[in-house]
Amino acid sequence: MALEIRTTRTTHPKALPAPAELGFGKHFSDHVLVVDWSEKQGWHDARIEPYHGFTLDPAASVLHYGQALFEGLKAFRTDAGDIQLFRVHAHGERMGKGAPRLCMPALETPDFIAAAKAFVNVEQSWVPAAQGTALYLRPTLIADEPFLGVRPSSRYKFFLIGSPVGSYYGGDALKPVRIWIETEQSRAPRGGLGAVKAAANYAASLQASVRAKKAGFDQVLWLDAKEHAYVEEVGTMNLFAVFGDTLVTPPLSDSILAGITRDSILALAPALGIKAEERRVSVRELIEGQKNGTLKEVFGSGTAAVISPVGELSTGTDKIVIGNGQPGEIALRFYNEITGIQRGARPDTRGWLTKVVSSASVSAAAQL
Ligand code: COI
């Protein structure tokens, strides 16, 4: 049965921050969407309410054993005034596939889409218009049964909040970043949680990224946990390298997240006339590629930043400098193509956009 969502609107709407002040994940819109799950009732009591905190029992299992999974997707305002979600179906499917890895129930994809649409519809005024901005949605699933035995919870909560965002790293979205090649710690082992958007993966990444930042780097390059030889992800993003005229990215595995921007890049590459390969890439190959001139570009891809060019990779002893402080040509082409589709400036030939509000309905409502 489809989810029925009840809405209680805030009586104290806040003002949208100025585009220059947005940053990433600092501001929150006026409402929260919540759905509860119990063994007896399944998903029930779906509601959009004025933004508020939760009361969690101190014994709630998420606080002890970390059953927590999240998504991140964006709603865009086009120049014509429409509001549209980018690849909401893919995000719903990914959450649906990830939840069983943590023994959690997930919303059916149509319910996930309905929840995201209903939320964005209520939060229309929170979708910023400036280039490079969006309303970032954070759907999250947590276990909230008060119980200290180690087993899956018998109660869960799905919630969705919205954050108007600008560029992920702040400032110039395409400024190449400096990356530390992490050879001690791992983000995710084989057989672990790395392929799903578990909160625990991000906890596992924090110490190395704090160390990298202290050493003057922006983020870390994650290598495979067994040999520490092959590249897996960069910061919170999938990784791409350009050797000669070929775009290369590591194949998905149980330690690499199936990024939706990664998938979009691979889907768009043929139409842009770019050869793409999914294959393992070693740090050695990156070092050799820089030495012999075949390594042209390295960049990360993710929903938050879209594309994040890498200007330098370093182990302390080996330093790989890529480009001249400017984003590479291929990174830029993908950035322009993807952000163009998201904002309605380039055609969406793949059905990636879901319209939530059409400018026609907004102007009709204004005339009433
Ligand atoms: C993304 O790149 O979209 C991410 O996953 C980063 C997010 C956790 C802030």
Boltz pocket constraint, residues with backbone or C-beta under 6 A from the ligand:
constraints:
  - pocket:
      binder: B
      contacts: [[A, 72], [A, 236], [A, 237], [A, 301], [A, 302], [A, 303], [A, 304], [A, 305]]
      max_distance: 6.0
